Amino acid sequence: MVYCSVIWVMEKSLMDSDDNISRKIQILVADDDSAIRTVLGRALGQAGYEVRLATNIKTLWNWISQDLGDVVISDVVMPDGNLFDFMSKFKNSRPNLPIIIMSAQNTLMTAIKANEAGAYEYLPKPFDLTKLQSVVERAVKETSSNVSAILSSDENQDGIPLIGRSPAMQDVYRVLARMMQNDLTLMISGESGTGKELVARALHDFGKRKKGPFVAINMAAIPRDLIESELFGHEKGAFTGAQNRSMGQFEHAQGGTLFLDEIGDMPLEAQTRLLRVLQQGEYTTVGGRLPIKTDVRIIAATNKNLQSLISQGLFREDLFYRLNVVPMRLPPLRERIEDIVSLVDHFMQQSVADGNNAKIFSEDAYEILKEHQWPGNVRELENLVRRLCVLYQQDMISAEIIRSELSTVSFGNVSQNEELNQNVTNLTEACESYFGKLFDESGNQLQQKGLYHKYLREFERPLIAATLMATNSNQIKAAEILGLNRNTLRKKIRELGISTKRTIA
């Protein structure tokens, strides 16, 4: 029902070391679903393998303890227990036996537990038989060559930091599970609101540095002239106002993980310092002379095209390759709409935990959610669920309510959008006319510097102020309307001196 009907034929043989007799590779398959056993048994059998089919863990263990089987393929939840509870027993008995885990409970925690338990591979259901073919073939080759691909077991963790069972998220889970027990630098790319910091946090909390600190710093939220001091610390008297020595985030993150968000906004000077850390494992504080050794795992993230920044001379190419050791792309929500129901349930539970009443979404409401493009991604969906729990008294959330809320955020219906577009056109014409007259009437403007930032600031302040006024200083909603990250909006409010006082209805 969930598998591709492709059947492959491939003869396999292995020389028995005791009697030098050619024999077939034996695959042990354990699953309580008869349909899955039938499909896998037929496919593997026609591929030239000898297949034994089990319906429970007890039978599987009897075979393993008798030294039967060259590869194991097993479901996790079985009638007589959970496979993860028996993995250490299996591994102690047969350390080099490849165990391929398949599970319909395809969350990040399943991938992590499979990795921690020493599974050879984790395949979330549903999967394609051609994928299984490739994994089995690789396991057989490595086993026959005595090449162990088994990772050491570690203590299982509780809690699920990421939500979603879509194919796109399964790719994320597999990369994360393999990155838990090493210190390779990871570069996370993805649109705003896709959960880049959440992924970084999960990698830390379930990795070998989980006992150390997790420090997150957003490059876009720090004034550019302070980023070096923020990252590396400074000595007393290093610059005006530096009255005492200050620790940087690298020092705070010692022994743990440093998450550098919005890495594309890092100034070139700071990029040079960061490159030295990655190359030599040491840095100097601002105003300092002695190098400081660092023991920090770095995870970087960006929503920008770094290759484009490199071509513009705004990002160092050598730093990019140092950071991009393991690239990971987080899918936008529009590419994983099958996760929307699970995400809504998750955010609803969080809202209820905060003291709000639970809501029920109608089927039509879910259809509207799945049709939406979600420019703000998972963060936009979370904000919507929390807003619905607070603003609406009825228990059932209808399609009409969802449609109304989504259209409000996106500036209303089609006619309103057409009017908005016309206003933007008029604004553009007005700006062109204004600047044209400005240079025609005053040649002195040509002698000035910094006009771009001067007039950008003059335009930016009234736009943000008007948006905050329209949302009654609700910064979350204002950020959604403006298309800005919340941290970026807060930074601009401070820099521009905009009032955030709420009006009383």
SEDRENLO-901509 format. One record per residue (C-alpha): residue number from 1; residue in one letter; x, y, z; chain. Coordinates in steps of 0.5 Angstrom, whole numbers, plus 500, padded with zeros to 3 digits. Layout:
<atoms>
    n  res    x    y    z  chain
  NUM    A    X    Y    Z      A
...
</atoms>
This chain:
<atoms>
    n  res    x    y    z  chain
    1    M  500  500  500      A
    2    V  506  505  501      A
    3    Y  511  502  497      A
    4    C  513  502  490      A
    5    S  512  496  486      A
    6    V  518  496  483      A
    7    I  522  489  484      A
    8    W  529  488  482      A
    9    V  533  482  480      A
   10    M  540  482  483      A
   11    E  544  475  485      A
   12    K  548  476  491      A
   13    S  553  471  494      A
   14    L  558  471  500      A
   15    M  564  466  501      A
   16    D  563  462  507      A
   17    S  569  462  511      A
   18    D  568  455  514      A
   19    D  567  451  509      A
   20    N  568  455  503      A
   21    I  561  454  500      A
   22    S  558  459  496      A
   23    R  551  461  500      A
   24    K  546  467  499      A
   25    I  546  473  503      A
   26    Q  541  472  509      A
   27    I  536  478  510      A
   28    L  532  478  517      A
   29    V  525  482  516      A
   30    A  521  484  522      A
   31    D  514  487  522      A
   32    D  508  486  525      A
   33    D  504  488  518      A
   34    S  503  482  514      A
   35    A  503  487  507      A
   36    I  509  490  509      A
   37    R  512  483  510      A
   38    T  510  480  504      A
   39    V  512  486  499      A
   40    L  519  486  502      A
   41    G  520  478  502      A
   42    R  518  478  495      A
   43    A  522  484  493      A
   44    L  528  481  497      A
   45    G  527  474  495      A
   46    Q  527  476  487      A
   47    A  533  480  488      A
   48    G  537  474  490      A
   49    Y  537  474  498      A
   50    E  535  469  502      A
   51    V  529  472  507      A
   52    R  527  470  514      A
   53    L  520  474  516      A
   54    A  519  475  523      A
   55    T  512  478  526      A
   56    N  516  480  533      A
   57    I  522  482  537      A
   58    K  523  475  540      A
   59    T  523  471  534      A
   60    L  528  476  531      A
   61    W  532  476  537      A
   62    N  532  468  537      A
   63    W  535  468  530      A
   64    I  540  474  531      A
   65    S  543  470  538      A
   66    Q  544  464  533      A
   67    D  548  468  529      A
   68    L  543  468  523      A
   69    G  542  473  518      A
   70    D  547  478  515      A
   71    V  543  484  515      A
   72    V  536  486  519      A
   73    I  531  490  517      A
   74    S  526  492  522      A
   75    D  520  496  524      A
   76    V  520  500  531      A
   77    V  514  499  534      A
   78    M  512  491  535      A
   79    P  507  487  539      A
   80    D  512  485  544      A
   81    G  516  491  545      A
   82    N  520  497  542      A
   83    L  526  495  538      A
   84    F  530  501  541      A
   85    D  529  497  548      A
   86    F  533  491  545      A
   87    M  538  495  540      A
   88    S  544  494  545      A
   89    K  542  487  546      A
   90    F  543  486  539      A
   91    K  549  490  538      A
   92    N  553  487  544      A
   93    S  551  480  541      A
   94    R  553  482  534      A
   95    P  557  488  534      A
   96    N  558  488  526      A
   97    L  551  486  524      A
   98    P  547  492  520      A
   99    I  540  493  523      A
  100    I  536  498  518      A
  101    I  530  501  522      A
  102    M  524  503  518      A
  103    S  518  507  522      A
  104    A  512  510  521      A
  105    Q  513  514  527      A
  106    N  518  519  523      A
  107    T  520  524  527      A
  108    L  527  527  529      A
  109    M  527  523  535      A
  110    T  526  517  531      A
  111    A  532  519  527      A
  112    I  536  521  533      A
  113    K  534  515  537      A
  114    A  536  510  531      A
  115    N  543  514  530      A
  116    E  544  513  538      A
  117    A  542  506  538      A
  118    G  547  504  532      A
  119    A  543  503  527      A
  120    Y  546  502  520      A
  121    E  540  506  517      A
  122    Y  534  509  518      A
  123    L  528  509  513      A
  124    P  522  513  514      A
  125    K  515  510  512      A
  126    P  513  510  506      A
  127    F  519  509  503      A
  128    D  521  507  495      A
  129    L  524  500  495      A
  130    T  529  502  490      A
  131    K  532  506  496      A
  132    L  532  500  500      A
  133    Q  535  496  495      A
  134    S  541  501  495      A
  135    V  541  501  503      A
  136    V  541  493  503      A
  137    E  547  493  497      A
  138    R  551  498  501      A
  139    A  550  494  508      A
  140    V  552  487  504      A
  141    K  558  490  501      A
  142    E  561  493  508      A
  143    T  559  487  512      A
  144    S  563  483  507      A
  145    S  569  487  507      A
  146    N  569  488  515      A
  147    V  567  495  514      A
  148    S  563  497  520      A
  149    A  559  503  519      A
  150    I  556  503  526      A
  151    L  556  509  531      A
  152    S  556  508  538      A
  153    S  550  508  543      A
  154    D  549  514  547      A
  155    E  543  515  552      A
  156    N  537  517  549      A
  157    Q  533  523  550      A
  158    D  526  526  551      A
  159    G  523  531  547      A
  160    I  521  533  540      A
  161    P  525  539  538      A
  162    L  522  539  531      A
  163    I  515  538  528      A
  164    G  514  534  521      A
  165    R  514  528  517      A
  166    S  514  530  510      A
  167    P  519  528  506      A
  168    A  523  534  506      A
  169    M  523  534  513      A
  170    Q  526  527  513      A
  171    D  532  529  509      A
  172    V  533  534  515      A
  173    Y  532  529  520      A
  174    R  537  524  517      A
  175    V  543  530  516      A
  176    L  542  532  524      A
  177    A  542  525  526      A
  178    R  549  524  523      A
  179    M  551  530  525      A
  180    M  550  529  533      A
  181    Q  556  526  535      A
  182    N  561  530  531      A
  183    D  564  537  531      A
  184    L  563  539  523      A
  185    T  561  546  522      A
  186    L  554  546  519      A
  187    M  551  552  515      A
  188    I  544  552  515      A
  189    S  540  556  509      A
  190    G  533  558  509      A
  191    E  528  563  509      A
  192    S  526  567  515      A
  193    G  521  563  519      A
  194    T  523  556  517      A
  195    G  526  555  524      A
  196    K  534  555  523      A
  197    E  535  557  530      A
  198    L  531  551  533      A
  199    V  535  546  528      A
  200    A  541  549  531      A
  201    R  539  548  538      A
  202    A  537  541  537      A
  203    L  543  539  534      A
  204    H  547  542  540      A
  205    D  542  539  545      A
  206    F  542  532  542      A
  207    G  549  532  540      A
  208    K  556  531  544      A
  209    R  556  538  546      A
  210    K  550  538  550      A
  211    K  553  539  557      A
  212    G  556  545  554      A
  213    P  553  552  553      A
  214    F  549  554  547      A
  215    V  550  561  545      A
  216    A  546  564  539      A
  217    I  548  571  536      A
  218    N  544  575  531      A
  219    M  549  579  526      A
  220    A  543  583  524      A
  221    A  541  585  531      A
  222    I  548  588  533      A
  223    P  551  595  530      A
  224    R  556  593  525      A
  225    D  561  597  529      A
  226    L  560  593  535      A
  227    I  560  586  532      A
  228    E  567  584  533      A
  229    S  567  586  541      A
  230    E  561  582  541      A
  231    L  564  576  538      A
  232    F  571  576  541      A
  233    G  570  581  547      A
  234    H  575  587  548      A
  235    E  580  589  553      A
  236    K  579  595  558      A
  237    G  581  602  554      A
  238    A  580  598  547      A
  239    F  575  604  545      A
  240    T  572  610  547      A
  241    G  567  607  553      A
  242    A  571  601  554      A
  243    Q  571  602  562      A
  244    N  572  594  563      A
  245    R  574  588  560      A
  246    S  568  584  557      A
  247    M  568  577  555      A
  248    G  565  576  548      A
  249    Q  560  570  546      A
  250    F  566  566  544      A
  251    E  568  566  551      A
  252    H  561  565  553      A
  253    A  560  559  549      A
  254    Q  567  555  551      A
  255    G  566  548  550      A
  256    G  559  548  547      A
  257    T  556  551  541      A
  258    L  556  558  538      A
  259    F  550  559  533      A
  260    L  551  565  528      A
  261    D  545  567  525      A
  262    E  544  572  519      A
  263    I  552  571  518      A
  264    G  551  574  511      A
  265    D  550  581  515      A
  266    M  557  580  518      A
  267    P  562  586  516      A
  268    L  568  584  513      A
  269    E  573  586  518      A
  270    A  569  581  523      A
  271    Q  569  576  517      A
  272    T  577  576  517      A
  273    R  577  575  525      A
  274    L  572  569  524      A
  275    L  576  566  519      A
  276    R  582  566  523      A
  277    V  578  562  529      A
  278    L  576  557  524      A
  279    Q  583  556  521      A
  280    Q  587  556  527      A
  281    G  582  555  533      A
  282    E  584  561  536      A
  283    Y  583  569  537      A
  284    T  584  575  540      A
  285    T  580  580  544      A
  286    V  579  587  541      A
  287    G  585  591  544      A
  288    G  588  585  546      A
  289    R  595  582  544      A
  290    L  595  574  547      A
  291    P  591  569  542      A
  292    I  586  565  546      A
  293    K  585  558  544      A
  294    T  577  556  543      A
  295    D  573  550  544      A
  296    V  567  552  540      A
  297    R  563  548  535      A
  298    I  560  553  530      A
  299    I  553  553  526      A
  300    A  552  559  522      A
  301    A  545  560  518      A
  302    T  543  565  513      A
  303    N  537  567  509      A
  304    K  541  570  504      A
  305    N  544  568  497      A
  306    L  552  568  500      A
  307    Q  554  566  493      A
  308    S  551  573  491      A
  309    L  554  577  496      A
  310    I  561  574  495      A
  311    S  560  576  487      A
  312    Q  559  583  490      A
  313    G  565  583  495      A
  314    L  561  583  501      A
  315    F  562  576  504      A
  316    R  569  572  504      A
  317    E  569  566  499      A
  318    D  574  563  503      A
  319    L  570  564  510      A
  320    F  564  561  506      A
  321    Y  568  554  504      A
  322    R  570  554  512      A
  323    L  563  555  514      A
  324    N  559  551  509      A
  325    V  563  544  511      A
  326    V  556  541  511      A
  327    P  550  545  508      A
  328    M  543  544  510      A
  329    R  537  547  507      A
  330    L  531  548  511      A
  331    P  525  547  506      A
  332    P  519  553  507      A
  333    L  513  551  509      A
  334    R  510  551  502      A
  335    E  514  545  501      A
  336    R  512  541  506      A
  337    I  504  543  507      A
  338    E  503  536  509      A
  339    D  506  538  516      A
  340    I  501  543  517      A
  341    V  496  539  521      A
  342    S  502  537  526      A
  343    L  504  544  526      A
  344    V  497  547  528      A
  345    D  496  541  533      A
  346    H  503  543  536      A
  347    F  502  550  537      A
  348    M  495  549  539      A
  349    Q  498  545  545      A
  350    Q  503  551  547      A
  351    S  498  556  547      A
  352    V  493  551  551      A
  353    A  499  551  556      A
  354    D  500  558  556      A
  355    G  493  558  559      A
  356    N  489  559  553      A
  357    N  483  555  550      A
  358    A  484  550  545      A
  359    K  480  550  538      A
  360    I  478  545  533      A
  361    F  480  547  526      A
  362    S  475  545  521      A
  363    E  477  541  515      A
  364    D  475  547  510      A
  365    A  480  551  515      A
  366    Y  485  546  514      A
  367    E  484  546  506      A
  368    I  485  554  506      A
  369    L  491  553  511      A
  370    K  494  548  505      A
  371    E  493  553  500      A
  372    H  496  559  503      A
  373    Q  503  561  501      A
  374    W  506  562  508      A
  375    P  511  568  506      A
  376    G  513  568  514      A
  377    N  513  560  514      A
  378    V  513  556  520      A
  379    R  513  563  524      A
  380    E  507  566  521      A
  381    L  503  559  522      A
  382    E  505  559  529      A
  383    N  503  567  530      A
  384    L  496  565  527      A
  385    V  495  559  531      A
  386    R  496  563  538      A
  387    R  492  569  535      A
  388    L  486  565  534      A
  389    C  486  562  541      A
  390    V  486  569  544      A
  391    L  482  573  539      A
  392    Y  476  568  538      A
  393    Q  471  565  543      A
  394    Q  468  560  539      A
  395    D  471  553  539      A
  396    M  471  551  532      A
  397    I  475  555  527      A
  398    S  472  555  520      A
  399    A  475  557  514      A
  400    E  472  564  514      A
  401    I  475  565  520      A
  402    I  482  563  517      A
  403    R  481  566  510      A
  404    S  479  573  514      A
  405    E  485  573  518      A
  406    L  490  571  512      A
  407    S  487  576  508      A
  408    T  488  581  514      A
  409    V  495  580  514      A
  410    S  496  580  507      A
  411    F  493  587  506      A
  412    G  486  585  504      A
  413    N  482  582  498      A
  414    V  484  583  491      A
  415    S  481  590  490      A
  416    Q  485  593  496      A
  417    N  491  590  493      A
  418    E  490  593  487      A
  419    E  489  600  490      A
  420    L  496  598  494      A
  421    N  500  597  488      A
  422    Q  497  603  485      A
  423    N  499  607  491      A
  424    V  506  604  491      A
  425    T  507  606  483      A
  426    N  504  613  485      A
  427    L  510  613  491      A
  428    T  515  611  486      A
  429    E  513  617  481      A
  430    A  513  622  487      A
  431    C  520  620  489      A
  432    E  523  620  482      A
  433    S  520  627  481      A
  434    Y  522  629  488      A
  435    F  529  627  487      A
  436    G  529  630  480      A
  437    K  528  637  482      A
  438    L  533  636  488      A
  439    F  538  635  484      A
  440    D  536  640  478      A
  441    E  535  646  483      A
  442    S  541  644  488      A
  443    G  548  642  485      A
  444    N  550  642  492      A
  445    Q  547  635  493      A
  446    L  552  632  488      A
  447    Q  558  634  493      A
  448    Q  554  631  499      A
  449    K  556  623  501      A
  450    G  551  618  504      A
  451    L  545  621  501      A
  452    Y  542  614  500      A
  453    H  542  612  508      A
  454    K  540  619  509      A
  455    Y  533  619  505      A
  456    L  532  611  506      A
  457    R  532  613  514      A
  458    E  527  618  512      A
  459    F  523  614  509      A
  460    E  523  608  513      A
  461    R  521  611  520      A
  462    P  514  614  518      A
  463    L  513  607  514      A
  464    I  515  603  521      A
  465    A  511  608  525      A
  466    A  505  608  521      A
  467    T  505  600  521      A
  468    L  506  600  529      A
  469    M  500  605  529      A
  470    A  496  601  525      A
  471    T  497  594  529      A
  472    N  497  598  536      A
  473    S  504  597  537      A
  474    N  504  589  536      A
  475    Q  511  588  534      A
  476    I  509  581  532      A
  477    K  504  583  527      A
  478    A  508  589  524      A
  479    A  514  585  523      A
  480    E  509  580  519      A
  481    I  506  586  515      A
  482    L  513  589  513      A
  483    G  516  582  512      A
  484    L  521  583  517      A
  485    N  525  579  522      A
  486    R  522  581  529      A
  487    N  529  582  531      A
  488    T  530  586  525      A
  489    L  524  590  527      A
  490    R  526  591  534      A
  491    K  533  594  532      A
  492    K  530  599  527      A
  493    I  525  601  532      A
  494    R  531  603  537      A
  495    E  535  606  532      A
  496    L  530  610  529      A
  497    G  527  612  536      A
  498    I  520  610  534      A
  499    S  515  610  540      A
  500    T  512  603  541      A
  501    K  506  606  546      A
  502    R  500  602  545      A
  503    T  493  606  545      A
  504    I  487  604  549      A
  505    A  481  602  545      A
</atoms>
